Amino acid sequence: MNAEIVLAILAFIAFTIPIVGSLWRIFSIREKLNLEISELRHNIALNDERIKNLIEQQELAINGLKEVVAHVRTRTQIEEEKLSNRVADIEGFLAKSAGFAKRNHGKL
């Protein structure tokens, strides 16, 4: 073989080895980054699901409290009506039997 051809082949090999090494390194870094990105996307999806679950829990709690307040309000109104009727009955009985007269203390 000619010395120039051997020298050219050796020069080609000498220059391509660092290029191949650099490409190998770039692709391995790229693969690691892709894995990290995939893991981050997975974590984001999990956090999104947790946030949705927390929002649903909060809405259920708020709606539950609204129902409790509405129930207590209804029960209180019913009890107030019963007490008002009972007081009116007692006042009527006292007015008939003992001459009871209801006083107005500035309340309308």
Z-matrix of the N, CA and C atoms (Angstrom, degrees):
N
C 1 1.443
C 2 1.511 1 110.11
N 3 1.256 2 110.30 1 152.53
C 4 1.446 3 117.75 2 -179.35
C 5 1.534 4 108.97 3 -77.08
N 6 1.298 5 117.68 4 141.91
C 7 1.462 6 123.14 5 -177.48
C 8 1.518 7 110.97 6 -64.10
N 9 1.331 8 117.24 7 -33.86
C 10 1.468 9 120.06 8 179.63
C 11 1.529 10 111.22 9 -67.21
N 12 1.325 11 116.10 10 -38.46
C 13 1.463 12 120.20 11 179.63
C 14 1.528 13 109.54 12 -67.05
N 15 1.326 14 116.52 13 -43.83
C 16 1.465 15 120.71 14 178.62
C 17 1.514 16 109.74 15 -62.18
N 18 1.318 17 116.70 16 -42.42
C 19 1.460 18 121.30 17 179.37
C 20 1.529 19 110.62 18 -64.24
N 21 1.326 20 117.68 19 -40.10
C 22 1.464 21 122.04 20 178.27
C 23 1.531 22 110.85 21 -65.57
N 24 1.333 23 115.89 22 -41.33
C 25 1.468 24 119.70 23 178.41
C 26 1.527 25 110.03 24 -64.18
N 27 1.318 26 116.96 25 -44.27
C 28 1.464 27 120.58 26 178.91
C 29 1.532 28 111.49 27 -64.39
N 30 1.320 29 117.20 28 -39.42
C 31 1.469 30 121.07 29 177.76
C 32 1.530 31 110.13 30 -64.64
N 33 1.342 32 115.75 31 -42.40
C 34 1.462 33 120.25 32 178.25
C 35 1.526 34 110.71 33 -60.76
N 36 1.330 35 116.17 34 -46.02
C 37 1.467 36 121.18 35 179.09
C 38 1.526 37 110.10 36 -63.72
N 39 1.319 38 116.82 37 -42.17
C 40 1.459 39 121.42 38 -178.70
C 41 1.529 40 111.18 39 -63.65
N 42 1.330 41 117.17 40 -35.47
C 43 1.459 42 120.12 41 -179.87
C 44 1.534 43 112.95 42 -83.97
N 45 1.299 44 117.94 43 -29.79
C 46 1.467 45 119.82 44 -177.59
C 47 1.525 46 112.99 45 -80.74
N 48 1.323 47 117.87 46 -28.39
C 49 1.470 48 119.98 47 179.70
C 50 1.530 49 111.32 48 -60.79
N 51 1.335 50 120.59 49 -48.16
C 52 1.475 51 119.15 50 177.52
C 53 1.536 52 112.41 51 -63.70
N 54 1.350 53 116.01 52 -35.71
C 55 1.465 54 119.11 53 179.54
C 56 1.523 55 110.21 54 -65.55
N 57 1.337 56 116.49 55 -45.15
C 58 1.463 57 120.42 56 178.58
C 59 1.531 58 110.04 57 -63.52
N 60 1.322 59 116.79 58 -41.25
C 61 1.471 60 120.47 59 177.55
C 62 1.522 61 111.70 60 -61.72
N 63 1.332 62 115.76 61 -42.77
C 64 1.465 63 119.78 62 178.64
C 65 1.521 64 111.23 63 -64.74
N 66 1.333 65 116.42 64 -43.05
C 67 1.465 66 120.02 65 177.98
C 68 1.532 67 110.90 66 -62.47
N 69 1.330 68 116.00 67 -42.46
C 70 1.463 69 120.02 68 177.96
C 71 1.529 70 110.52 69 -58.63
N 72 1.327 71 115.69 70 -44.03
C 73 1.459 72 121.12 71 179.90
C 74 1.526 73 110.80 72 -64.78
N 75 1.321 74 116.74 73 -43.39
C 76 1.468 75 121.12 74 179.09
C 77 1.526 76 110.48 75 -60.64
N 78 1.332 77 116.55 76 -45.62
C 79 1.460 78 119.56 77 -178.77
C 80 1.532 79 112.08 78 -67.95
N 81 1.334 80 116.92 79 -34.33
C 82 1.470 81 118.25 80 177.79
C 83 1.532 82 110.35 81 -69.67
N 84 1.328 83 117.02 82 -38.62
C 85 1.470 84 120.50 83 176.02
C 86 1.527 85 109.92 84 -64.19
N 87 1.324 86 115.81 85 -41.61
C 88 1.472 87 120.85 86 178.62
C 89 1.529 88 110.45 87 -60.67
N 90 1.317 89 116.68 88 -42.44
C 91 1.466 90 120.70 89 179.58
C 92 1.530 91 111.01 90 -63.81
N 93 1.344 92 116.75 91 -42.90
C 94 1.463 93 120.11 92 177.67
C 95 1.524 94 111.08 93 -62.11
N 96 1.335 95 116.24 94 -42.22
C 97 1.464 96 120.04 95 178.75
C 98 1.526 97 111.24 96 -63.98
N 99 1.325 98 116.66 97 -40.48
C 100 1.469 99 119.94 98 177.69
C 101 1.526 100 111.10 99 -62.26
N 102 1.333 101 116.77 100 -39.79
C 103 1.465 102 120.07 101 177.60
C 104 1.528 103 111.20 102 -64.78
N 105 1.330 104 116.77 103 -42.82
C 106 1.462 105 120.44 104 178.83
C 107 1.524 106 111.05 105 -65.23
N 108 1.329 107 116.91 106 -41.04
C 109 1.467 108 120.76 107 177.75
C 110 1.521 109 110.11 108 -62.64
N 111 1.317 110 116.37 109 -42.16
C 112 1.463 111 120.49 110 178.18
C 113 1.525 112 110.84 111 -61.61
N 114 1.315 113 116.87 112 -43.07
C 115 1.461 114 121.24 113 178.69
C 116 1.528 115 111.08 114 -64.76
N 117 1.336 116 116.82 115 -41.47
C 118 1.463 117 120.38 116 177.91
C 119 1.528 118 111.29 117 -63.44
N 120 1.322 119 116.88 118 -41.23
C 121 1.472 120 120.14 119 177.99
C 122 1.523 121 110.36 120 -62.35
N 123 1.320 122 115.97 121 -40.50
C 124 1.467 123 120.10 122 178.16
C 125 1.532 124 110.33 123 -62.93
N 126 1.337 125 116.61 124 -45.16
C 127 1.466 126 120.52 125 179.06
C 128 1.525 127 111.37 126 -63.16
N 129 1.326 128 116.66 127 -39.14
C 130 1.466 129 120.47 128 177.83
C 131 1.522 130 110.11 129 -63.42
N 132 1.319 131 116.85 130 -42.84
C 133 1.470 132 120.57 131 178.67
C 134 1.528 133 110.53 132 -62.18
N 135 1.337 134 117.28 133 -41.83
C 136 1.466 135 120.42 134 177.88
C 137 1.525 136 111.30 135 -63.47
N 138 1.336 137 116.18 136 -43.68
C 139 1.462 138 119.71 137 179.34
C 140 1.526 139 111.32 138 -65.26
N 141 1.328 140 117.35 139 -38.66
C 142 1.466 141 120.18 140 175.91
C 143 1.521 142 110.82 141 -60.03
N 144 1.316 143 116.65 142 -42.83
C 145 1.467 144 120.81 143 179.43
C 146 1.526 145 110.46 144 -65.08
N 147 1.332 146 116.76 145 -40.86
C 148 1.470 147 120.03 146 177.78
C 149 1.525 148 110.96 147 -63.02
N 150 1.327 149 116.23 148 -41.85
C 151 1.465 150 120.44 149 179.39
C 152 1.524 151 110.32 150 -63.20
N 153 1.337 152 116.85 151 -43.98
C 154 1.469 153 120.07 152 178.05
C 155 1.522 154 110.64 153 -60.46
N 156 1.330 155 116.84 154 -42.75
C 157 1.468 156 120.56 155 178.92
C 158 1.524 157 111.52 156 -63.57
N 159 1.335 158 116.62 157 -41.03
C 160 1.465 159 119.81 158 178.70
C 161 1.523 160 111.28 159 -65.59
N 162 1.328 161 116.89 160 -39.30
C 163 1.465 162 120.58 161 178.03
C 164 1.526 163 109.96 162 -63.30
N 165 1.332 164 116.34 163 -43.54
C 166 1.468 165 119.91 164 178.27
C 167 1.525 166 111.14 165 -62.52
N 168 1.328 167 117.08 166 -42.50
C 169 1.464 168 120.39 167 178.61
C 170 1.525 169 110.72 168 -62.10
N 171 1.329 170 115.71 169 -41.64
C 172 1.457 171 120.23 170 179.94
C 173 1.528 172 110.62 171 -64.86
N 174 1.331 173 116.78 172 -43.42
C 175 1.461 174 120.16 173 178.73
C 176 1.524 175 111.07 174 -63.37
N 177 1.339 176 116.54 175 -41.36
C 178 1.465 177 119.58 176 177.50
C 179 1.527 178 111.31 177 -62.91
N 180 1.328 179 116.40 178 -41.26
C 181 1.462 180 119.94 179 179.40
C 182 1.523 181 110.63 180 -64.40
N 183 1.329 182 116.84 181 -43.94
C 184 1.467 183 120.86 182 179.78
C 185 1.521 184 110.11 183 -63.59
N 186 1.333 185 116.42 184 -46.72
C 187 1.464 186 119.27 185 179.58
C 188 1.524 187 111.16 186 -63.68
N 189 1.318 188 116.85 187 -38.05
C 190 1.460 189 120.30 188 177.00
C 191 1.518 190 111.57 189 -62.27
N 192 1.335 191 116.20 190 -42.39
C 193 1.462 192 119.93 191 178.32
C 194 1.523 193 110.88 192 -65.72
N 195 1.332 194 116.40 193 -38.79
C 196 1.467 195 119.45 194 177.45
C 197 1.519 196 110.42 195 -61.16
N 198 1.330 197 116.47 196 -41.89
C 199 1.467 198 120.15 197 178.71
C 200 1.521 199 111.29 198 -65.16
N 201 1.327 200 117.06 199 -40.06
C 202 1.465 201 120.42 200 178.58
C 203 1.526 202 110.10 201 -63.82
N 204 1.329 203 116.87 202 -45.08
C 205 1.466 204 120.78 203 179.67
C 206 1.526 205 110.31 204 -62.33
N 207 1.332 206 116.76 205 -44.01
C 208 1.467 207 120.05 206 178.91
C 209 1.527 208 110.50 207 -62.41
N 210 1.317 209 117.38 208 -41.03
C 211 1.463 210 121.32 209 179.22
C 212 1.530 211 110.59 210 -64.19
N 213 1.322 212 116.71 211 -46.27
C 214 1.467 213 120.33 212 180.00
C 215 1.526 214 109.88 213 -63.67
N 216 1.327 215 117.24 214 -40.58
C 217 1.463 216 120.95 215 178.60
C 218 1.534 217 110.40 216 -61.03
N 219 1.325 218 116.37 217 -46.13
C 220 1.467 219 120.50 218 179.66
C 221 1.524 220 110.61 219 -62.46
N 222 1.330 221 116.17 220 -46.51
C 223 1.472 222 119.75 221 179.61
C 224 1.525 223 110.94 222 -62.19
N 225 1.324 224 117.12 223 -39.70
C 226 1.463 225 120.85 224 179.86
C 227 1.521 226 110.40 225 -65.33
N 228 1.321 227 117.11 226 -42.43
C 229 1.466 228 120.41 227 178.57
C 230 1.528 229 110.85 228 -63.07
N 231 1.325 230 116.35 229 -42.32
C 232 1.470 231 120.34 230 178.74
C 233 1.527 232 110.26 231 -63.03
N 234 1.328 233 116.44 232 -45.46
C 235 1.467 234 120.30 233 179.46
C 236 1.523 235 111.01 234 -64.42
N 237 1.332 236 117.39 235 -38.51
C 238 1.463 237 120.81 236 178.19
C 239 1.528 238 110.44 237 -63.05
N 240 1.326 239 116.63 238 -42.83
C 241 1.463 240 120.28 239 177.79
C 242 1.528 241 110.80 240 -62.46
N 243 1.329 242 116.76 241 -43.72
C 244 1.464 243 120.44 242 178.58
C 245 1.529 244 110.99 243 -60.86
N 246 1.358 245 115.31 244 -45.10
C 247 1.465 246 119.25 245 -179.80
C 248 1.522 247 111.22 246 -65.45
N 249 1.320 248 117.15 247 -40.44
C 250 1.466 249 120.37 248 178.47
C 251 1.520 250 110.48 249 -61.93
N 252 1.332 251 115.94 250 -43.81
C 253 1.467 252 119.70 251 177.96
C 254 1.527 253 111.06 252 -63.58
N 255 1.312 254 116.53 253 -41.73
C 256 1.464 255 121.12 254 -179.49
C 257 1.527 256 110.37 255 -64.74
N 258 1.351 257 116.37 256 -44.01
C 259 1.467 258 120.30 257 178.03
C 260 1.524 259 109.94 258 -62.23
N 261 1.337 260 116.60 259 -42.36
C 262 1.468 261 119.72 260 178.69
C 263 1.528 262 110.59 261 -62.40
N 264 1.332 263 117.27 262 -40.82
C 265 1.469 264 120.63 263 177.47
C 266 1.525 265 111.23 264 -62.17
N 267 1.326 266 115.73 265 -44.62
C 268 1.471 267 120.04 266 -179.65
C 269 1.521 268 110.23 267 -64.95
N 270 1.341 269 117.48 268 -43.10
C 271 1.464 270 120.82 269 178.22
C 272 1.528 271 110.50 270 -61.21
N 273 1.337 272 115.53 271 -41.65
C 274 1.466 273 119.16 272 178.32
C 275 1.521 274 111.59 273 -62.84
N 276 1.326 275 116.19 274 -43.83
C 277 1.463 276 120.48 275 178.64
C 278 1.524 277 110.63 276 -61.62
N 279 1.360 278 116.01 277 -46.69
C 280 1.467 279 119.90 278 -179.38
C 281 1.519 280 111.32 279 -65.18
N 282 1.319 281 117.11 280 -37.05
C 283 1.465 282 120.13 281 179.86
C 284 1.528 283 110.16 282 -64.69
N 285 1.326 284 117.51 283 -38.80
C 286 1.470 285 121.53 284 -179.54
C 287 1.527 286 111.84 285 -73.17
N 288 1.326 287 115.98 286 -42.52
C 289 1.463 288 118.77 287 -171.14
C 290 1.519 289 114.07 288 -93.21
N 291 1.313 290 119.01 289 -28.04
C 292 1.463 291 119.47 290 -173.55
C 293 1.518 292 112.50 291 -127.41
N 294 1.283 293 119.04 292 7.53
C 295 1.463 294 120.57 293 -179.70
C 296 1.520 295 112.31 294 70.09
N 297 1.302 296 116.60 295 29.54
C 298 1.471 297 122.14 296 -178.87
C 299 1.524 298 109.63 297 -69.21
N 300 1.325 299 115.52 298 134.87
C 301 1.469 300 120.66 299 175.48
C 302 1.525 301 108.03 300 -125.36
N 303 1.279 302 115.81 301 130.42
C 304 1.472 303 121.32 302 -179.18
C 305 1.512 304 109.13 303 -74.06
N 306 1.316 305 115.95 304 133.04
C 307 1.461 306 121.27 305 177.88
C 308 1.519 307 109.04 306 -96.25
N 309 1.307 308 114.26 307 146.72
C 310 1.461 309 120.45 308 177.18
C 311 1.522 310 107.27 309 -103.86
N 312 1.322 311 117.10 310 117.52
C 313 1.473 312 121.82 311 -177.37
C 314 1.516 313 111.10 312 -99.94
N 315 1.269 314 118.08 313 39.26
C 316 1.457 315 121.16 314 178.16
C 317 1.508 316 113.75 315 86.64
N 318 1.288 317 116.61 316 0.31
C 319 1.461 318 120.20 317 178.29
C 320 1.514 319 108.51 318 -92.71
N 321 1.297 320 114.67 319 142.19
C 322 1.460 321 118.51 320 179.00
C 323 1.486 322 111.23 321 -97.34
